[in-house]
Amino acid sequence: MDTNRYRLIPQTSELLKAAGVVNLSKRYAHEEIVAALRTVLDDVRRTLASGGNLPDFHSPAFGETIATVLEIQRRLNLRRVVNGTGIIIHTNLGRAPLAAVAIAAIEQASRGYVNIEFNLETGKRGSRYDHVRDLLVQLTGADDAVVVNNCAAAVTIALAAYAKNKEVIVSRGELIEIGGSFRIPDVITQNGAKLREIGTTNKTHMADYENALTSETAVVLKTHTSNYRVVGFTATPTLKQLKSFTTANDLLLIEDLGSGTLIDLSPFGIPDEPTVRQSIAAGVDLVTFSGDKLLGGPQCGVIAGRADLIANIRKDPLLRAMRIDKLSLAALEATLRLYLPPHDPTNEVPVLRMLTATPESQAPRADALAKQLNQISGVTAVAHSAKAEAGGGSLPAVELESRCVSVEVSGLGVQALADAMRQSEPAVIGRISRGKLVLDVRTLSDDDFDPIALAVQAVIK
Ligand SMILES: *Cc1c(COP(=O)(O)O)cnc(C)c1O
């Protein structure tokens, strides 16, 4: 290779003076332009290395290339994603999309001031926890409830408040890891409590709890295996049995439900998700659950249960460190109101709407998307049904019948297609199955169809 050709690349300082680049200084900072120039020049060097030609540095086309890079640089890192995976509660894609009223509540709360800690009746200081307290009490049957910034925080606070320097009994079948290295055994020990694991992975009996009891025992922790299932030859005591045991021995029964559904999902083919109300009714002293899983609201965590226990938690300094922010609180209140008459949460809370959507209601949507994509030459799109895991880490072993569209682009491998779709704006994410890019309409809104078509079109050019 002729290394001298590299010398034909002008200095950055000189390129900054090129006509097409000078123009850009009206809209971009000097540092941004320099960074964009470096990116483009790297490209030019690669072109030269592979035997290509130098661009005309003073042409409008060169200026346009720099402008495109600048635009990409200015894109927000946190961007819109079209979720074609069919996984409704997708932690990596931000979990629950919010209902329109929740978005409106965030907008209102963020635009100006709100009475987050101000009592409008008395004109005195109020509590941020009061805004959703009555709603949570009504929807769960608990005496009282507080909200923190996620369920991990809710578990941490509950254990720190009631298990410090004491023993916590947990079944080996429930020593879960939630992801992002949040592991129940670690959470227990990090809060200064001692873990007493009992039973086996598949079977734990009441006798195991009884045998583990010492003068140090303070809490029986039950965790909902919300991201996996132990199936087959299994046994675990009921909440009622555990409650008798904890009452007889003056212990607390704390349950980490995680997914936290407020309504019974069994009519919709999801049989194993206990409702928060069921746990409270069974006598659980404190229940913790997420706001952005099956509840379908913003990221937050709820601790619900006995009034005296919650009153104590309200005074805990940890609560201040993990408190919910005003925007999430606004969205949570608006979401919770959708669970009250005359609303139908399975229609109005997006997570529940997607979860309960029937294949019949989705079929025309898949057909419409396939039709739209087939209008692009070089594209073959086929609508079909598929069983898909709808929950990601939230509904293990629940496979729902979905309608999907498989996309192929002639002359382009499926991985290259998936990569290009992911790089488009908005990013489009599907799953690869049997050599095709599959988009599941369960997690797509009709508004996503045009961006998908534009992304496919851009791939073809
Ligand atoms: C998801 C989950 C958590 C953590 O909830 P975040 O809101 O993500 O902090 C805790 N416990 C269980 C059982 C869960 O499923």
Ligand as a Chemical Component Dictionary entry (heavy atoms), coordinates in Angstrom:
data_LIG
# 
_chem_comp.id                   LIG 
_chem_comp.type                 NON-POLYMER 
_chem_comp.pdbx_formal_charge   0 
_chem_comp.three_letter_code    LIG 
# 
loop_
_chem_comp_atom.comp_id 
_chem_comp_atom.atom_id 
_chem_comp_atom.alt_atom_id 
_chem_comp_atom.type_symbol 
_chem_comp_atom.charge 
_chem_comp_atom.model_Cartn_x 
_chem_comp_atom.model_Cartn_y 
_chem_comp_atom.model_Cartn_z 
_chem_comp_atom.pdbx_ordinal 
LIG C1 C1 C 0 -38.404 -8.308  40.227 1  
LIG C2 C2 C 0 -38.330 -8.772  41.612 2  
LIG C3 C3 C 0 -37.697 -8.008  42.584 3  
LIG C4 C4 C 0 -37.020 -6.718  42.260 4  
LIG O1 O1 O 0 -37.919 -5.758  41.829 5  
LIG P1 P1 P 0 -37.397 -4.370  41.238 6  
LIG O2 O2 O 0 -38.621 -3.535  41.179 7  
LIG O3 O3 O 0 -36.782 -4.676  39.929 8  
LIG O4 O4 O 0 -36.392 -3.833  42.190 9  
LIG C5 C5 C 0 -37.665 -8.485  43.866 10 
LIG N1 N1 N 0 -38.233 -9.674  44.178 11 
LIG C6 C6 C 0 -38.855 -10.438 43.267 12 
LIG C7 C7 C 0 -39.470 -11.723 43.698 13 
LIG C8 C8 C 0 -38.938 -10.000 41.955 14 
LIG O5 O5 O 0 -39.554 -10.741 41.039 15 
# 
loop_
_chem_comp_bond.comp_id 
_chem_comp_bond.atom_id_1 
_chem_comp_bond.atom_id_2 
_chem_comp_bond.value_order 
_chem_comp_bond.pdbx_ordinal 
LIG C1 C2 SING 1  
LIG C2 C3 SING 2  
LIG C2 C8 DOUB 3  
LIG C3 C4 SING 4  
LIG C3 C5 DOUB 5  
LIG C4 O1 SING 6  
LIG O1 P1 SING 7  
LIG P1 O2 DOUB 8  
LIG P1 O3 SING 9  
LIG P1 O4 SING 10 
LIG C5 N1 SING 11 
LIG N1 C6 DOUB 12 
LIG C6 C7 SING 13 
LIG C6 C8 SING 14 
LIG C8 O5 SING 15 
# 
